[in-house]
Amino acid sequence: MSLTTFRAASADRPGNPAAKVTVPSLLDKKLAHEPITVVTAYDYASARLVDEVGLDVILVGDSLAMVMQGHENTLAITMDEMLLYTRGVRRAVRRALLVADMPFGSYQIDESEGVANALRFVKEAGAEAVKIEGGRERVDLVRRIVGAQVPVMGHIGLTPQSVHRMGGYKVQGKTLAAIEEMRADALALEDAGCFAIVLEGVPRELAKIVTDELHVPTIGIGAGPDCDGQVLVLHDMMTMTFSAPAKFVRRYADVSGIMREALGNYKRDVETHQFPSDAESYHLSQEMRDRMAALTEKAG
C-alpha cells in the first residue's frame, strides 16, 4: 500500500497517525530509546480500536485459545483457526504492524511445514510477521522463514506452548545456568534474523541484560520495565478474563463490570416492558394507519 493510499484509507480513523509501522521502524525506535507498544487482540472491533489509538504492534496471539475459546492453555488452537482470527484483525488494521502467533504443532514437526505455514499467514491472512516460541532449537527454522521473506519475532522465557515441559506457568531464568541459557538463546535468535524477541516471565534483571546485549528490540510481558517495549493481552488489561490476573497485568478498565451492568439493565427493561419504547419502534404512515382502521371498521 502506498503512503497516499494509506492516508486515504485512514482518513476516517481519529487519532491514527499516518506513518505505517514496519519492521525497520521498530528497530529505529530501539535506537532512539522510544518505547514500543504492543497489544494482543483477536477480532476486528478490538483491533480497530487498538489501531486507531496508535499502538505500534498488534499480535494475534495463540492465547485466543484461552481468552476467546475457553481452553485451559494455548495448545488446542489450530492453524485454520489462527488464520481465521488473523484475517478479521487484518481488516481492521491500517497503521500497526500485524504479527501472528504460529500455533502449537504448526512448526515443531517439520521445518518445511513451518515455512509453509508462515507463508500461509502472509498470503491467506495478511500478517506482516509471525511469532515463534523457542531458543536455539528454532534457529534453523527462523533462518528458513526469514529466507522466505517472512519476518520472525522470537519468544523465549516462559513459553506457553511448553507448559507441560515446564510444569506450569512459572518464572524462568532464575538460576545462573538458566540465565546463561537464555542469553545464548536470545543472541542466537538475533543472529538467525529475528527482528524482535518477546521476553516472558523472566526476572527484571535478566531482561535488562538481554535487552542491552541485543541490537533488536525486546518486548516484555512479565519481564520488567527495562525492555524496549511491552505487550499485554487486551482482555487482561480490560478485566475481560475470568481468572486471577498474573502479577504483571495492570487493569486499565473494568469492561466486564460495565457489560454486566448493561446486560442487567437490558434484562430488566425487557421484563418490565420498558424496552423497546414507542420511539424505538417503526411505524406505518398515517395514510396506511387510516386505511387499516377503515378495514377494521368494515370488518366489524
FIGU-665278 format. One record per residue: residue number from 1; z, y, x of N, C-alpha, C in turn. Coordinates in Angstrom, 3 decimals. Layout:
# residues N
R   drendren        n_Z        n_Y        n_X       ca_Z       ca_Y       ca_X        c_Z        c_Y        c_X
R        NUM          Z          Y          X          Z          Y          X          Z          Y          X
...
//
This chain:
# residues 300
R   drendren        n_Z        n_Y        n_X       ca_Z       ca_Y       ca_X        c_Z        c_Y        c_X
R          1      0.000     -1.193      0.848      0.000      0.000      0.000      0.000      1.248      0.887
R          2     -0.931      2.169      0.648     -0.957      3.402      1.425      0.189      4.303      1.010
R          3      0.524      5.272      1.878      1.622      6.185      1.560      1.305      6.981      0.311
R          4      0.027      7.376      0.150     -0.369      8.129     -1.044     -0.167      7.304     -2.300
R          5     -0.612      6.042     -2.247     -0.440      5.154     -3.394      1.030      4.923     -3.688
R          6      1.819      4.743     -2.607      3.248      4.508     -2.771      3.913      5.681     -3.466
R          7      3.561      6.906     -3.028      4.175      8.087     -3.648      3.825      8.177     -5.116
R          8      2.570      7.848     -5.452      2.159      7.892     -6.851      2.913      6.855     -7.666
R          9      3.072      5.658     -7.115      3.771      4.595     -7.829      5.241      4.908     -7.989
R         10      5.788      5.739     -7.103      7.216      6.028     -7.112      7.550      7.343     -7.798
R         11      6.551      7.988     -8.378      6.769      9.336     -8.907      7.828      9.364     -9.991
R         12      7.963      8.260    -10.760      8.935      8.233    -11.855     10.272      7.660    -11.428
R         13     10.500      7.548    -10.127     11.739      6.946     -9.636     12.683      8.032     -9.136
R         14     13.655      8.443     -9.913     14.560      9.503     -9.467     15.349      9.089     -8.248
R         15     15.442      9.972     -7.271     16.266      9.735     -6.100     15.686      8.745     -5.120
R         16     14.413      8.345     -5.306     13.811      7.343     -4.433     12.995      8.032     -3.350
R         17     13.466      8.057     -2.096     12.722      8.704     -1.031     11.371      8.041     -0.839
R         18     10.404      8.784     -0.293      9.043      8.292     -0.185      8.846      7.330      0.971
R         19      9.682      7.399      1.991      9.451      6.600      3.189      9.765      5.137      2.937
R         20      8.742      4.279      3.056      8.920      2.839      2.875      9.711      2.269      4.041
R         21     10.706      1.448      3.732     11.491      0.783      4.772     10.692     -0.400      5.314
R         22     10.616     -0.515      6.618      9.876     -1.584      7.267     10.744     -2.219      8.347
R         23     10.264     -3.331      8.884     10.969     -3.967      9.995     11.138     -3.000     11.158
R         24     10.089     -2.295     11.610     10.277     -1.332     12.711     11.234     -0.192     12.371
R         25     11.236      0.260     11.116     12.123      1.376     10.778     13.588      0.962     10.807
R         26     13.881     -0.322     10.572     15.262     -0.786     10.701     15.706     -0.753     12.162
R         27     14.822     -1.123     13.070     15.135     -1.021     14.497     15.365      0.439     14.881
R         28     14.560      1.335     14.322     14.747      2.765     14.593     16.135      3.216     14.146
R         29     16.608      2.702     13.034     17.933      3.083     12.543     19.021      2.606     13.498
R         30     18.865      1.413     14.047     19.849      0.942     15.023     19.858      1.853     16.245
R         31     18.681      2.180     16.741     18.585      3.024     17.933     19.180      4.402     17.680
R         32     19.061      4.877     16.439     19.592      6.201     16.086     21.037      6.132     15.611
R         33     21.628      4.932     15.624     23.010      4.715     15.159     23.188      5.157     13.704
R         34     22.162      4.873     12.888     22.223      5.160     11.462     22.513      3.854     10.706
R         35     23.575      3.776      9.949     23.929      2.531      9.259     22.829      2.057      8.300
R         36     22.656      0.757      8.242     21.661      0.117      7.379     22.366     -0.422      6.134
R         37     21.828     -0.110      4.965     22.449     -0.525      3.704     21.642     -1.653      3.066
R         38     22.333     -2.739      2.738     21.689     -3.928      2.183     22.485     -4.389      0.965
R         39     21.779     -4.776     -0.090     22.415     -5.348     -1.270     21.648     -6.595     -1.679
R         40     22.380     -7.610     -2.084     21.781     -8.818     -2.633     21.644     -8.662     -4.141
R         41     20.406     -8.747     -4.622     20.128     -8.613     -6.055     19.100     -9.664     -6.448
R         42     19.070    -10.000     -7.753     18.303    -11.169     -8.167     17.316    -10.936     -9.302
R         43     17.287     -9.753     -9.896     16.432     -9.559    -11.064     15.824     -8.165    -11.066
R         44     14.840     -7.962    -11.938     14.096     -6.713    -11.980     15.004     -5.511    -12.228
R         45     15.871     -5.594    -13.231     16.662     -4.424    -13.630     17.602     -3.975    -12.517
R         46     18.359     -4.913    -11.953     19.306     -4.526    -10.910     18.578     -4.103     -9.645
R         47     17.485     -4.780     -9.295     16.738     -4.412     -8.095     16.119     -3.030     -8.232
R         48     15.681     -2.694     -9.425     15.111     -1.357     -9.618     16.170     -0.279     -9.394
R         49     17.373     -0.503     -9.879     18.445      0.464     -9.650     18.761      0.592     -8.170
R         50     18.847     -0.542     -7.477     19.116     -0.517     -6.037     18.037      0.263     -5.310
R         51     16.788      0.032     -5.692     15.671      0.698     -5.032     15.671      2.196     -5.317
R         52     15.970      2.569     -6.552     15.973      3.983     -6.914     17.064      4.751     -6.177
R         53     18.192      4.118     -5.938     19.279      4.769     -5.207     18.890      5.003     -3.749
R         54     18.011      4.161     -3.219     17.522      4.376     -1.865     18.137      3.495     -0.806
R         55     18.681      2.330     -1.182     19.198      1.416     -0.157     18.037      0.865      0.665
R         56     18.353      0.393      1.861     17.303      0.030      2.808     16.688     -1.338      2.549
R         57     17.517     -2.317      2.232     17.046     -3.704      2.121     17.599     -4.327      0.850
R         58     16.735     -5.056      0.144     17.172     -5.889     -0.973     16.959     -7.338     -0.560
R         59     18.029     -8.115     -0.612     17.979     -9.532     -0.287     18.062    -10.344     -1.565
R         60     17.054    -11.167     -1.809     17.145    -12.133     -2.897     17.819    -13.357     -2.299
R         61     19.122    -13.433     -2.465     19.916    -14.445     -1.790     19.978    -15.756     -2.552
R         62     20.112    -16.854     -1.801     20.285    -18.144     -2.472     21.646    -18.232     -3.158
R         63     22.486    -17.226     -2.959     23.748    -17.138     -3.698     23.508    -17.016     -5.199
R         64     22.267    -16.763     -5.602     21.980    -16.716     -7.035     22.272    -18.060     -7.694
R         65     22.281    -19.134     -6.897     22.661    -20.436     -7.448     24.059    -20.375     -8.044
R         66     24.951    -19.613     -7.409     26.317    -19.466     -7.888     26.425    -18.342     -8.910
R         67     25.848    -17.198     -8.568     26.042    -15.986     -9.375     25.274    -16.045    -10.691
R         68     24.022    -16.517    -10.634     23.155    -16.490    -11.805     23.098    -17.838    -12.536
R         69     23.389    -18.932    -11.817     23.239    -20.251    -12.428     24.541    -21.019    -12.573
R         70     25.624    -20.511    -11.981     26.924    -21.129    -12.181     27.230    -22.345    -11.333
R         71     26.437    -22.601    -10.283     26.741    -23.715     -9.387     27.935    -23.363     -8.501
R         72     28.557    -24.369     -7.913     29.733    -24.124     -7.082     29.382    -23.714     -5.665
R         73     28.120    -23.907     -5.256     27.673    -23.463     -3.941     26.188    -23.134     -4.007
R         74     25.592    -22.839     -2.861     24.196    -22.393     -2.838     23.193    -23.531     -2.730
R         75     23.642    -24.764     -2.630     22.765    -25.865     -2.230     21.779    -26.303     -3.317
R         76     22.047    -26.008     -4.561     21.238    -26.551     -5.656     19.934    -25.790     -5.890
R         77     19.850    -24.562     -5.452     18.673    -23.739     -5.764     17.432    -24.303     -5.081
R         78     16.303    -24.258     -5.778     15.058    -24.820     -5.267     14.101    -23.721     -4.809
R         79     13.051    -24.126     -4.095     12.025    -23.174     -3.682     11.380    -22.505     -4.893
R         80     11.012    -23.301     -5.884     10.340    -22.724     -7.054     11.229    -21.709     -7.764
R         81     12.517    -21.998     -7.845     13.437    -21.041     -8.478     13.557    -19.780     -7.635
R         82     13.654    -19.918     -6.330     13.735    -18.742     -5.453     12.472    -17.892     -5.560
R         83     11.335    -18.546     -5.646     10.081    -17.804     -5.795     10.058    -17.045     -7.119
R         84     10.543    -17.675     -8.186     10.568    -17.037     -9.498     11.425    -15.770     -9.480
R         85     12.633    -15.876     -8.952     13.515    -14.711     -8.900     12.948    -13.629     -7.985
R         86     12.383    -14.032     -6.866     11.842    -13.050     -5.920     10.677    -12.283     -6.533
R         87      9.847    -12.959     -7.313      8.734    -12.262     -7.979      9.246    -11.171     -8.914
R         88     10.330    -11.462     -9.637     10.892    -10.453    -10.525     11.398     -9.244     -9.768
R         89     12.075     -9.482     -8.656     12.574     -8.378     -7.835     11.423     -7.594     -7.235
R         90     10.383     -8.300     -6.809      9.223     -7.632     -6.201      8.643     -6.568     -7.124
R         91      8.584     -6.868     -8.413      8.008     -5.920     -9.365      8.844     -4.652     -9.500
R         92     10.102     -4.706     -9.060     10.993     -3.549     -9.174     10.990     -2.669     -7.934
R         93     10.587     -3.217     -6.805     10.830     -2.566     -5.520      9.632     -1.738     -5.083
R         94      9.903     -0.505     -4.674      8.889      0.371     -4.104      9.225      0.762     -2.671
R         95     10.493      1.022     -2.386     10.877      1.565     -1.087     11.550      0.544     -0.185
R         96     12.493     -0.210     -0.710     13.315     -1.087      0.117     12.483     -2.206      0.738
R         97     12.967     -2.729      1.860     12.388     -3.934      2.449     12.899     -5.127      1.657
R         98     11.993     -6.003      1.223     12.368     -7.142      0.392     12.426     -8.409      1.245
R         99     13.630     -8.982      1.325     13.873    -10.195      2.111     14.302    -11.301      1.156
R        100     13.779    -12.504      1.362     14.130    -13.648      0.511     14.798    -14.736      1.341
R        101     15.817    -15.342      0.774     16.501    -16.457      1.420     15.649    -17.719      1.345
R        102     15.532    -18.412      2.468     14.947    -19.749      2.461     16.022    -20.710      1.962
R        103     15.806    -21.387      0.827     16.876    -22.214      0.266     17.086    -23.502      1.049
R        104     18.237    -24.101      0.810     18.598    -25.362      1.462     17.539    -26.424      1.173
R        105     17.083    -27.078      2.232     16.075    -28.119      2.096     14.653    -27.640      2.255
R        106     14.453    -26.319      2.346     13.086    -25.791      2.439     12.603    -25.655      3.872
R        107     13.508    -25.868      4.844     13.097    -25.729      6.251     13.821    -26.689      7.187
R        108     14.821    -27.403      6.686     15.604    -28.285      7.555     14.890    -29.597      7.884
R        109     14.004    -30.058      7.021     13.408    -31.388      7.201     12.285    -31.358      8.226
R        110     11.390    -30.384      8.093     10.194    -30.352      8.926      9.809    -28.893      9.190
R        111      9.544    -28.560     10.441      9.227    -27.172     10.783      7.935    -26.717     10.131
R        112      6.946    -27.588     10.057      5.683    -27.211      9.420      5.906    -26.867      7.953
R        113      6.767    -27.643      7.288      7.099    -27.346      5.897      7.837    -26.016      5.807
R        114      8.713    -25.741      6.786      9.415    -24.473      6.807      8.468    -23.299      6.929
R        115      7.479    -23.395      7.794      6.478    -22.333      7.937      5.706    -22.166      6.636
R        116      5.301    -23.281      6.050      4.544    -23.220      4.799      5.356    -22.563      3.688
R        117      6.650    -22.864      3.615      7.489    -22.263      2.578      7.711    -20.774      2.829
R        118      7.836    -20.376      4.095      7.949    -18.954      4.407      6.689    -18.211      3.960
R        119      5.543    -18.817      4.195      4.284    -18.206      3.768      4.207    -18.115      2.247
R        120      4.765    -19.093      1.553      4.783    -19.037      0.087      5.557    -17.823     -0.414
R        121      6.673    -17.513      0.250      7.451    -16.343     -0.168      6.618    -15.067     -0.080
R        122      5.795    -14.969      0.949      4.960    -13.775      1.116      3.786    -13.796      0.140
R        123      3.061    -14.916      0.079      1.840    -14.991     -0.706      2.109    -15.052     -2.204
R        124      3.110    -15.814     -2.634      3.335    -16.054     -4.053      4.377    -15.136     -4.673
R        125      5.296    -14.615     -3.861      6.403    -13.826     -4.429      6.454    -12.395     -3.921
R        126      5.666    -12.061     -2.898      5.638    -10.685     -2.422      6.773    -10.304     -1.501
R        127      7.498    -11.296     -0.958      8.552    -10.973      0.005      7.931    -10.401      1.275
R        128      8.694     -9.571      1.963      8.223     -8.981      3.216      8.882     -9.610      4.435
R        129      9.856    -10.473      4.186     10.538    -11.198      5.260     11.329    -12.329      4.626
R        130     11.747    -13.295      5.440     12.605    -14.374      4.963     13.860    -14.435      5.823
R        131     14.916    -15.023      5.260     16.170    -15.202      5.999     16.452    -16.688      6.139
R        132     16.865    -17.073      7.350     17.138    -18.469      7.672     18.529    -18.576      8.281
R        133     19.295    -19.565      7.852     20.620    -19.807      8.406     20.531    -20.714      9.635
R        134     21.401    -20.440     10.611     21.483    -21.304     11.783     21.216    -20.552     13.073
R        135     21.659    -21.164     14.190     21.536    -20.529     15.501     20.433    -21.135     16.345
R        136     20.824    -21.651     17.500     19.826    -22.136     18.461     18.994    -23.288     17.920
R        137     19.538    -24.044     16.968     18.760    -25.143     16.391     17.581    -24.653     15.566
R        138     17.536    -23.340     15.267     16.446    -22.774     14.472     15.443    -21.995     15.328
R        139     15.618    -21.956     16.627     14.789    -21.113     17.479     13.310    -21.475     17.380
R        140     12.979    -22.737     17.476     11.565    -23.135     17.415     10.957    -22.789     16.064
R        141     11.711    -23.002     14.994     11.220    -22.664     13.660     10.990    -21.165     13.534
R        142     11.946    -20.373     14.013     11.793    -18.918     13.953     10.534    -18.489     14.686
R        143     10.302    -19.032     15.864      9.102    -18.670     16.629      7.834    -18.984     15.839
R        144      7.812    -20.132     15.189      6.622    -20.520     14.446      6.404    -19.634     13.214
R        145      7.486    -19.293     12.513      7.331    -18.432     11.334      6.903    -17.030     11.746
R        146      7.531    -16.504     12.785      7.136    -15.183     13.289      5.687    -15.229     13.785
R        147      5.316    -16.337     14.416      3.935    -16.500     14.860      2.948    -16.535     13.715
R        148      3.425    -16.922     12.530      2.593    -16.914     11.332      2.629    -15.551     10.638
R        149      3.205    -14.553     11.300      3.230    -13.154     10.834      4.199    -12.916      9.684
R        150      5.247    -13.728      9.606      6.297    -13.509      8.616      7.573    -13.115      9.355
R        151      8.085    -11.903      9.159      9.326    -11.502      9.812     10.503    -12.366      9.367
R        152     11.408    -12.636     10.311     12.547    -13.503     10.039     13.857    -12.776     10.320
R        153     14.762    -12.832      9.351     16.134    -12.371      9.523     16.997    -13.596      9.784
R        154     17.783    -13.588     10.858     18.673    -14.696     11.154     19.990    -14.578     10.410
R        155     20.780    -15.638     10.457     22.073    -15.648      9.754     22.977    -16.648     10.470
R        156     24.045    -16.150     11.089     24.982    -17.011     11.801     26.416    -16.663     11.389
R        157     27.346    -17.471     11.876     28.741    -17.317     11.478     29.022    -18.272     10.338
R        158     29.569    -17.738      9.258     29.777    -18.546      8.069     28.421    -18.682      7.378
R        159     27.829    -19.858      7.474     26.532    -20.109      6.854     26.743    -20.986      5.625
R        160     26.582    -20.421      4.425     26.939    -21.144      3.201     26.224    -22.481      3.014
R        161     25.019    -22.613      3.561     24.311    -23.885      3.420     24.967    -25.001      4.237
R        162     25.883    -24.620      5.129     26.618    -25.602      5.937     28.029    -25.836      5.415
R        163     28.249    -25.545      4.136     29.598    -25.578      3.574     30.265    -26.941      3.752
R        164     29.511    -28.008      3.615     30.119    -29.334      3.748     30.491    -29.630      5.194
R        165     29.642    -29.229      6.117     29.958    -29.446      7.530     31.162    -28.615      7.952
R        166     31.260    -27.385      7.457     32.360    -26.500      7.834     33.654    -26.848      7.102
R        167     33.555    -27.644      6.040     34.739    -27.983      5.266     35.200    -26.863      4.364
R        168     34.262    -26.042      3.918     34.599    -24.921      3.047     34.145    -23.609      3.650
R        169     34.411    -22.540      2.919     34.013    -21.207      3.364     35.125    -20.623      4.229
R        170     35.010    -20.834      5.535     36.055    -20.449      6.474     35.522    -19.463      7.504
R        171     36.381    -18.563      7.944     36.010    -17.624      9.008     35.624    -18.416     10.253
R        172     34.527    -17.996     10.869     34.004    -18.670     12.051     34.226    -17.808     13.297
R        173     34.092    -18.435     14.484     34.182    -17.681     15.734     35.589    -17.259     16.105
R        174     36.573    -18.136     15.911     37.969    -17.760     16.161     38.522    -18.312     17.477
R        175     37.727    -19.124     18.175     38.159    -19.645     19.477     37.200    -19.152     20.549
R        176     37.631    -19.251     21.824     36.762    -18.804     22.916     35.453    -19.580     22.931
R        177     35.539    -20.887     22.702     34.331    -21.704     22.691     33.397    -21.284     21.559
R        178     33.974    -21.051     20.379     33.160    -20.647     19.235     32.544    -19.269     19.445
R        179     33.289    -18.391     20.106     32.768    -17.050     20.398     31.553    -17.146     21.310
R        180     31.641    -17.946     22.352     30.521    -18.096     23.279     29.326    -18.751     22.590
R        181     29.592    -19.707     21.704     28.516    -20.351     20.968     27.771    -19.333     20.107
R        182     28.527    -18.486     19.427     27.893    -17.516     18.533     27.125    -16.459     19.305
R        183     27.650    -16.034     20.433     26.915    -15.077     21.270     25.605    -15.686     21.737
R        184     25.654    -16.942     22.143     24.438    -17.616     22.591     23.441    -17.770     21.441
R        185     23.950    -18.085     20.259     23.069    -18.218     19.095     22.371    -16.892     18.794
R        186     23.136    -15.810     18.795     22.571    -14.501     18.468     21.483    -14.104     19.462
R        187     21.746    -14.276     20.742     20.762    -13.918     21.758     19.518    -14.786     21.663
R        188     19.706    -16.064     21.355     18.565    -16.968     21.225     17.706    -16.590     20.019
R        189     18.333    -16.224     18.909     17.579    -15.822     17.729     16.809    -14.527     17.977
R        190     17.437    -13.593     18.669     16.735    -12.362     19.020     15.531    -12.669     19.905
R        191     15.721    -13.510     20.899     14.636    -13.868     21.802     13.509    -14.583     21.064
R        192     13.854    -15.336     20.018     12.839    -16.061     19.249     12.043    -15.148     18.337
R        193     12.543    -13.924     18.098     11.786    -12.970     17.299     12.427    -12.479     16.030
R        194     13.686    -12.848     15.757     14.359    -12.319     14.564     14.444    -10.797     14.643
R        195     14.138    -10.115     13.546     14.178     -8.658     13.543     15.566     -8.126     13.205
R        196     16.445     -8.980     12.696     17.828     -8.621     12.379     18.604     -9.920     12.214
R        197     19.929     -9.829     12.330     20.760    -11.023     12.218     21.980    -10.706     11.362
R        198     22.171    -11.508     10.314     23.359    -11.400      9.475     24.516    -12.093     10.181
R        199     25.649    -11.408     10.236     26.892    -11.984     10.754     27.855    -12.094      9.582
R        200     28.147    -13.321      9.182     29.002    -13.515      8.008     30.299    -14.208      8.391
R        201     31.408    -13.667      7.876     32.705    -14.312      8.010     33.134    -14.528      9.447
R        202     33.059    -13.479     10.263     33.491    -13.579     11.660     34.462    -12.438     11.964
R        203     35.331    -12.596     12.949     36.256    -11.519     13.298     35.522    -10.247     13.717
R        204     36.114     -9.138     13.388     35.507     -7.846     13.710     35.184     -7.734     15.192
R        205     36.090     -8.191     16.028     35.904     -8.038     17.470     34.670     -8.791     17.963
R        206     34.449     -9.977     17.427     33.269    -10.745     17.810     31.995    -10.074     17.302
R        207     32.038     -9.573     16.074     30.868     -8.891     15.522     30.475     -7.691     16.373
R        208     31.458     -6.970     16.883     31.158     -5.807     17.730     30.511     -6.246     19.045
R        209     31.024     -7.328     19.635     30.441     -7.828     20.881     28.979     -8.191     20.664
R        210     28.704     -8.940     19.606     27.337     -9.368     19.329     26.451     -8.165     19.026
R        211     26.947     -7.238     18.241     26.176     -6.044     17.894     25.804     -5.247     19.135
R        212     26.753     -5.100     20.049     26.497     -4.338     21.275     25.524     -5.066     22.204
R        213     25.510     -6.392     22.141     24.649     -7.166     23.040     23.197     -7.242     22.565
R        214     22.998     -7.112     21.251     21.657     -7.280     20.701     20.878     -5.974     20.654
R        215     19.563     -6.094     20.786     18.684     -4.943     20.594     18.263     -4.809     19.136
R        216     18.357     -5.909     18.374     18.003     -5.866     16.952     19.261     -5.617     16.140
R        217     19.104     -5.123     14.908     20.281     -4.799     14.088     21.066     -6.028     13.655
R        218     22.373     -5.853     13.538     23.229     -6.845     12.898     23.621     -6.329     11.519
R        219     23.674     -7.237     10.564     24.068     -6.907      9.193     25.333     -7.697      8.890
R        220     26.420     -7.012      8.654     27.695     -7.672      8.466     28.029     -7.947      7.013
R        221     28.658     -9.095      6.793     29.272     -9.400      5.499     30.561    -10.152      5.830
R        222     31.658     -9.468      5.690     32.922    -10.015      6.157     32.979    -10.070      7.664
R        223     32.388     -9.073      8.326     32.343     -9.040      9.783     32.824     -7.707     10.346
R        224     33.449     -6.886      9.524     33.995     -5.635     10.019     32.995     -4.495     10.037
R        225     33.466     -3.290     10.406     32.656     -2.077     10.292     31.771     -1.765     11.489
R        226     31.777     -2.593     12.512     31.047     -2.255     13.728     29.626     -2.793     13.764
R        227     29.202     -3.502     12.740     27.819     -3.975     12.662     26.887     -2.786     12.388
R        228     25.606     -3.006     12.610     24.630     -1.936     12.379     24.403     -1.675     10.895
R        229     24.701     -2.649     10.067     24.542     -2.486      8.632     25.515     -3.376      7.891
R        230     25.554     -3.223      6.579     26.448     -4.021      5.738     25.671     -4.541      4.538
R        231     26.058     -5.735      4.064     25.479     -6.290      2.853     26.593     -6.794      1.944
R        232     26.441     -6.551      0.654     27.304     -7.127     -0.373     26.436     -7.637     -1.503
R        233     26.946     -8.601     -2.225     26.276     -9.087     -3.428     26.551     -8.103     -4.560
R        234     25.492     -7.684     -5.231     25.620     -6.688     -6.292     26.660     -7.104     -7.327
R        235     26.623     -8.354     -7.749     27.546     -8.805     -8.790     28.995     -8.799     -8.303
R        236     29.213     -9.035     -7.020     30.564     -8.956     -6.469     31.093     -7.531     -6.519
R        237     30.291     -6.592     -6.063     30.759     -5.212     -5.976     30.889     -4.553     -7.342
R        238     30.226     -5.123     -8.355     30.297     -4.582     -9.709     31.266     -5.360    -10.602
R        239     32.034     -6.295    -10.019     33.002     -7.118    -10.749     32.313     -7.889    -11.874
R        240     31.196     -8.519    -11.525     30.469     -9.324    -12.493     30.462    -10.801    -12.103
R        241     31.410    -11.188    -11.249     31.610    -12.595    -10.937     32.978    -13.002    -11.477
R        242     33.218    -14.305    -11.560     34.361    -14.795    -12.330     35.403    -15.520    -11.479
R        243     35.325    -15.323    -10.185     36.335    -15.905     -9.304     36.939    -14.799     -8.456
R        244     38.036    -15.111     -7.806     38.694    -14.104     -6.970     37.759    -13.671     -5.842
R        245     37.654    -12.368     -5.584     36.728    -11.898     -4.559     37.216    -12.234     -3.157
R        246     36.268    -12.365     -2.231     36.624    -12.527     -0.828     37.302    -11.264     -0.309
R        247     38.014    -11.387      0.780     38.757    -10.274      1.355     37.890     -9.056      1.605
R        248     36.634     -9.285      1.990     35.765     -8.179      2.405     35.065     -7.492      1.241
R        249     35.190     -8.031      0.023     34.475     -7.461     -1.112     35.228     -6.256     -1.654
R        250     34.562     -5.138     -1.696     35.127     -3.947     -2.331     34.499     -3.802     -3.712
R        251     35.345     -3.658     -4.733     34.864     -3.498     -6.098     34.549     -2.021     -6.338
R        252     33.276     -1.719     -6.551     32.866     -0.333     -6.761     32.814      0.055     -8.236
R        253     32.808     -0.922     -9.119     32.803     -0.647    -10.563     33.250     -1.907    -11.287
R        254     33.733     -1.722    -12.517     34.126     -2.853    -13.352     33.121     -2.982    -14.491
R        255     31.923     -3.410    -14.146     30.863     -3.530    -15.139     31.197     -4.597    -16.170
R        256     31.843     -5.675    -15.747     32.195     -6.717    -16.712     33.174     -6.189    -17.753
R        257     34.083     -5.307    -17.328     35.009     -4.715    -18.285     34.291     -3.851    -19.301
R        258     33.323     -3.062    -18.829     32.529     -2.224    -19.723     31.735     -3.086    -20.701
R        259     31.161     -4.183    -20.193     30.360     -5.065    -21.048     31.225     -5.764    -22.085
R        260     32.417     -6.213    -21.678     33.316     -6.873    -22.642     33.695     -5.920    -23.777
R        261     34.012     -4.684    -23.411     34.377     -3.699    -24.425     33.207     -3.435    -25.369
R        262     32.008     -3.281    -24.795     30.830     -3.006    -25.612     30.514     -4.179    -26.541
R        263     30.592     -5.389    -26.024     30.320     -6.562    -26.850     31.356     -6.721    -27.961
R        264     32.618     -6.425    -27.628     33.663     -6.465    -28.650     33.430     -5.446    -29.740
R        265     32.991     -4.244    -29.351     32.692     -3.195    -30.335     31.518     -3.595    -31.223
R        266     30.517     -4.219    -30.630     29.359     -4.680    -31.402     29.787     -5.742    -32.422
R        267     30.579     -6.687    -31.980     31.073     -7.742    -32.881     31.820     -7.131    -34.056
R        268     32.706     -6.183    -33.755     33.487     -5.530    -34.809     32.579     -4.801    -35.788
R        269     31.592     -4.070    -35.277     30.732     -3.257    -36.144     29.859     -4.124    -37.045
R        270     29.389     -5.256    -36.532     28.594     -6.158    -37.367     29.466     -6.774    -38.454
R        271     30.649     -7.226    -38.060     31.530     -7.906    -39.006     32.071     -6.961    -40.081
R        272     32.157     -5.669    -39.791     32.657     -4.688    -40.767     31.519     -3.895    -41.415
R        273     30.295     -4.369    -41.229     29.112     -3.748    -41.831     28.909     -2.299    -41.393
R        274     29.346     -1.975    -40.200     29.109     -0.636    -39.665     27.842     -0.560    -38.809
R        275     27.273     -1.720    -38.505     26.014     -1.775    -37.763     25.104     -2.788    -38.427
R        276     23.830     -2.432    -38.650     23.233     -1.119    -38.379     23.496     -0.155    -39.523
R        277     23.468      1.126    -39.229     23.646      2.153    -40.252     22.303      2.435    -40.917
R        278     22.338      3.240    -41.947     21.090      3.625    -42.613     20.183      4.381    -41.649
R        279     20.770      5.216    -40.795     19.975      5.994    -39.842     19.323      5.110    -38.786
R        280     19.884      3.923    -38.582     19.339      2.990    -37.589     18.388      1.970    -38.214
R        281     18.031      2.210    -39.476     17.162      1.290    -40.210     15.817      1.950    -40.477
R        282     14.775      1.126    -40.624     13.451      1.620    -41.004     13.357      1.714    -42.517
R        283     12.514      2.645    -43.012     12.412      2.882    -44.455     10.956      2.935    -44.892
R        284     10.739      2.547    -46.125      9.438      2.761    -46.734      9.237      4.240    -47.020
R        285      7.978      4.638    -47.139      7.690      6.030    -47.505      8.172      6.286    -48.927
R        286      8.360      7.565    -49.276      8.813      7.917    -50.621      7.810      7.443    -51.665
R        287      6.517      7.545    -51.325      5.479      7.101    -52.245      5.608      5.608    -52.529
R        288      5.847      4.824    -51.466      5.959      3.383    -51.657      7.235      3.025    -52.408
R        289      8.288      3.771    -52.198      9.522      3.503    -52.928      9.352      3.803    -54.417
R        290      8.627      4.884    -54.709      8.378      5.223    -56.114      7.549      4.146    -56.787
R        291      6.536      3.631    -56.080      5.686      2.583    -56.658      6.491      1.303    -56.899
R        292      7.385      0.983    -55.950      8.211     -0.207    -56.123      9.167     -0.037    -57.288
R        293      9.725      1.186    -57.411     10.632      1.448    -58.544      9.918      1.302    -59.870
R        294      8.660      1.768    -59.901      7.884      1.662    -61.135      7.596      0.213    -61.471
R        295      7.264     -0.577    -60.463      7.012     -2.005    -60.696      8.263     -2.706    -61.192
R        296      9.400     -2.324    -60.661     10.669     -2.932    -61.065     10.973     -2.619    -62.523
R        297     10.738     -1.322    -62.908     10.979     -0.927    -64.298     10.041     -1.664    -65.249
R        298      8.766     -1.835    -64.795      7.789     -2.517    -65.636      8.169     -3.974    -65.829
R        299      8.641     -4.590    -64.739      9.015     -5.988    -64.808     10.238     -6.188    -65.698
R        300     11.128     -5.137    -65.738     12.308     -5.250    -66.553     12.012     -5.098    -68.033
//
